[in-house]
Amino acid sequence: MIAYDLQCAEGHRFEGWFEDAKAYDQQRREGLLVCPVCDSPEVVRVPSTFAIKGIKTGGAPTPRKPTAAEAEVMARAVMHYVESQFDNVGPDFAKEALKIHYGVSEPRNIRGSSTPGEEETLREEGVQFFKVPLPDPSPDKPSPPDSEQ
């Protein structure tokens, strides 16, 4: 396996793992490489500091804060992923999570809403969950006060 530092046309940097250099070249030719942040197909290899002899990084680099536009793109990408990969069970989140936990329902990704009391019950029962604050899909409306699971 070989790891390459990659960058899209929008400047998003990420790492890609390939079986070998030929696999990278083939995937690039076939248009299979896309940016995980913005889905741009314009992806190129960029020099890695580890690959450049004599460069010392002086420790871990300080990550830069994303711009508001980048944060919005990332938030919308997360929202799209959650909406497309998780079943929306609405206010029945706690009930469905318990059914899955105890084997009454088939395991699957779910999302929905719950009350603080229901969340405490889930914790007591050992059900793992986490809250994802999703942006409002419509920029005209204010965001709801509660987050989905």
C-alpha positions as CSV (number, residue, x, y, z in Angstrom):
1,M,0.0,0.0,0.0
2,I,1.1,3.5,-0.7
3,A,-0.3,6.8,0.7
4,Y,-0.4,10.0,-1.4
5,D,-1.2,13.5,-0.4
6,L,-3.9,14.8,-2.8
7,Q,-5.5,18.1,-3.4
8,C,-8.6,19.1,-5.4
9,A,-9.1,22.2,-7.5
10,E,-10.8,24.0,-4.6
11,G,-7.7,23.5,-2.4
12,H,-9.0,20.7,-0.1
13,R,-6.1,18.5,0.9
14,F,-6.6,14.8,1.8
15,E,-4.8,11.5,1.8
16,G,-5.4,8.6,-0.6
17,W,-4.3,5.0,-0.1
18,F,-3.5,2.9,-3.2
19,E,-2.2,-0.6,-3.8
20,D,0.7,0.9,-5.8
21,A,1.5,3.9,-8.1
22,K,-0.1,2.1,-11.1
23,A,-3.4,1.9,-9.1
24,Y,-3.3,5.6,-8.4
25,D,-2.6,6.4,-12.1
26,Q,-5.4,4.1,-13.3
27,Q,-8.0,5.5,-10.8
28,R,-7.0,9.0,-11.9
29,R,-7.3,8.2,-15.6
30,E,-10.7,6.6,-15.0
31,G,-12.0,9.6,-13.1
32,L,-12.5,7.6,-9.9
33,L,-10.7,10.1,-7.6
34,V,-13.0,12.8,-6.2
35,C,-12.5,15.2,-3.3
36,P,-14.3,13.9,-0.1
37,V,-15.3,17.5,0.8
38,C,-16.7,19.0,-2.4
39,D,-16.8,16.0,-4.8
40,S,-14.5,17.8,-7.3
41,P,-13.1,15.3,-9.8
42,E,-10.0,17.6,-10.4
43,V,-7.6,15.8,-8.0
44,V,-3.8,15.9,-8.2
45,R,-0.9,14.6,-6.1
46,V,0.9,17.2,-4.0
47,P,4.3,16.9,-2.4
48,S,4.3,15.3,1.0
49,T,6.7,16.9,3.6
50,F,7.8,13.3,4.4
51,A,8.9,12.8,0.7
52,I,11.0,16.0,0.5
53,K,14.4,15.3,1.9
54,G,15.7,17.8,4.4
55,I,12.4,19.4,5.4
56,K,11.7,19.4,9.1
57,T,8.2,20.1,10.1
58,G,9.0,21.0,13.8
59,G,6.2,18.9,15.1
60,A,2.6,18.6,14.1
61,P,1.3,21.5,12.0
62,T,-1.2,23.8,13.5
63,P,-4.5,23.1,11.7
64,R,-6.0,26.2,10.2
65,K,-9.6,27.0,10.9
66,P,-12.0,26.4,8.0
67,T,-13.6,29.5,6.5
68,A,-17.3,30.0,7.0
69,A,-17.9,28.8,3.4
70,E,-15.8,25.7,3.9
71,A,-17.6,24.9,7.2
72,E,-20.9,25.3,5.4
73,V,-19.8,22.9,2.6
74,M,-18.7,20.4,5.2
75,A,-21.9,20.7,7.2
76,R,-24.0,20.2,4.1
77,A,-21.9,17.2,3.1
78,V,-22.5,15.6,6.5
79,M,-26.2,16.5,6.3
80,H,-26.5,14.9,2.8
81,Y,-24.7,11.8,4.1
82,V,-26.9,11.4,7.1
83,E,-30.1,12.0,5.1
84,S,-29.1,9.5,2.4
85,Q,-27.6,6.7,4.7
86,F,-29.8,6.8,7.8
87,D,-33.6,6.0,8.1
88,N,-35.5,8.9,9.6
89,V,-37.5,7.5,12.5
90,G,-38.5,10.9,13.8
91,P,-39.6,11.1,17.4
92,D,-39.4,7.3,17.7
93,F,-35.6,7.4,17.8
94,A,-35.3,6.0,21.3
95,K,-37.8,3.2,20.8
96,E,-36.2,2.1,17.5
97,A,-32.7,2.3,19.0
98,L,-33.7,0.1,21.9
99,K,-35.4,-2.4,19.5
100,I,-32.2,-2.6,17.4
101,H,-30.1,-2.9,20.6
102,Y,-32.1,-5.8,21.9
103,G,-32.3,-7.6,18.6
104,V,-36.1,-7.0,18.0
105,S,-35.4,-5.1,14.8
106,E,-32.7,-5.6,12.2
107,P,-29.6,-3.5,12.7
108,R,-29.6,-0.3,10.6
109,N,-28.5,3.3,10.6
110,I,-31.3,5.5,12.1
111,R,-31.7,9.1,12.8
112,G,-34.4,11.1,14.6
113,S,-35.2,13.1,17.7
114,S,-35.3,12.3,21.4
115,T,-36.0,13.9,24.7
116,P,-33.3,14.3,27.4
117,G,-35.1,11.6,29.4
118,E,-35.1,9.2,26.5
119,E,-31.4,9.9,25.9
120,E,-30.7,9.1,29.6
121,T,-32.6,5.8,29.2
122,L,-30.5,4.9,26.1
123,R,-27.3,5.6,28.0
124,E,-28.5,3.5,31.0
125,E,-29.3,0.6,28.6
126,G,-25.9,0.9,26.9
127,V,-27.1,2.1,23.6
128,Q,-24.4,4.1,21.8
129,F,-25.6,7.2,19.9
130,F,-24.5,10.7,19.2
131,K,-26.1,14.0,18.3
132,V,-25.3,15.6,15.0
133,P,-26.2,19.2,14.7
134,L,-27.5,19.5,11.2
135,P,-27.8,22.8,9.3
136,D,-31.3,23.9,8.2
137,P,-31.8,22.6,4.7
138,S,-33.5,25.8,3.7
139,P,-31.3,29.0,4.2
140,D,-34.5,31.1,4.5
141,K,-35.7,29.4,7.7
142,P,-34.0,29.6,11.2
143,S,-32.4,26.4,12.4
144,P,-34.5,24.2,14.8
145,P,-33.3,24.3,18.5
146,D,-32.9,20.5,18.8
147,S,-30.4,18.3,17.0
148,E,-31.1,15.0,15.3
149,Q,-29.4,11.8,16.5
